[in-house]
Amino acid sequence: MTIQEQRAADHDEDIITELSEAEFREAAYAALDRLGITYAQLHDMASRRDFSSAQAHSLWVTIGGALDL
């Protein structure tokens, strides 16, 4: 994965990384693969508010609804 732009934010410790849509999609699928679930399964967990793990919940917070995967 390549990073289009990485720049410092207003605070010294914050870094903002901007990805293209393709890079974001690739990262989302890789995260789903690592968790062993599909986007449909993650979406179902979110609709029931019953996630299989803290990592699944965190992934939903990150990618949920952002793209139609």
C-alpha positions as CSV (number, residue, x, y, z in Angstrom):
1,M,0.0,0.0,0.0
2,T,1.3,3.4,-0.9
3,I,0.6,6.5,1.1
4,Q,-0.5,9.5,-1.0
5,E,0.3,12.1,1.6
6,Q,1.4,12.1,5.2
7,R,1.5,15.4,7.1
8,A,1.6,16.7,10.6
9,A,-1.5,18.0,12.2
10,D,-1.9,20.9,14.5
11,H,-0.5,18.9,17.4
12,D,3.1,17.5,17.4
13,E,1.9,14.0,18.2
14,D,-0.8,13.8,15.6
15,I,-0.1,12.4,12.1
16,I,-2.8,12.5,9.3
17,T,-2.4,9.9,6.6
18,E,-4.5,10.3,3.5
19,L,-5.3,7.3,1.3
20,S,-6.8,7.0,-2.1
21,E,-10.2,5.2,-2.3
22,A,-8.4,2.1,-3.7
23,E,-5.9,2.1,-0.9
24,F,-8.7,2.5,1.7
25,R,-10.6,-0.3,0.1
26,E,-7.5,-2.6,0.1
27,A,-6.8,-1.8,3.7
28,A,-10.4,-2.5,4.7
29,Y,-10.4,-5.9,2.9
30,A,-7.1,-6.8,4.5
31,A,-8.5,-6.0,8.0
32,L,-11.6,-8.0,7.3
33,D,-9.4,-10.9,6.2
34,R,-7.3,-10.7,9.4
35,L,-10.5,-11.0,11.4
36,G,-11.8,-13.8,9.3
37,I,-15.1,-12.0,8.5
38,T,-16.8,-10.5,5.5
39,Y,-18.1,-6.9,5.3
40,A,-21.6,-8.3,5.3
41,Q,-20.9,-10.1,8.6
42,L,-19.4,-7.0,10.1
43,H,-22.4,-5.0,8.9
44,D,-24.8,-7.5,10.5
45,M,-22.8,-7.3,13.8
46,A,-23.2,-3.5,13.7
47,S,-26.9,-3.7,13.0
48,R,-27.3,-6.0,16.0
49,R,-24.8,-4.0,18.1
50,D,-23.2,-7.4,18.9
51,F,-19.6,-7.5,17.7
52,S,-17.6,-10.8,17.8
53,S,-14.6,-8.9,19.2
54,A,-13.3,-5.5,20.2
55,Q,-11.3,-5.6,17.0
56,A,-14.4,-6.1,14.9
57,H,-16.1,-3.1,16.7
58,S,-13.0,-1.0,16.1
59,L,-13.0,-1.9,12.4
60,W,-16.7,-0.9,12.1
61,V,-16.0,2.4,13.7
62,T,-13.2,2.9,11.2
63,I,-14.9,1.7,7.9
64,G,-18.6,1.1,8.7
65,G,-20.7,2.8,6.0
66,A,-17.7,4.7,4.6
67,L,-17.7,2.5,1.5
68,D,-20.1,0.0,0.0
69,L,-17.8,-3.0,0.2
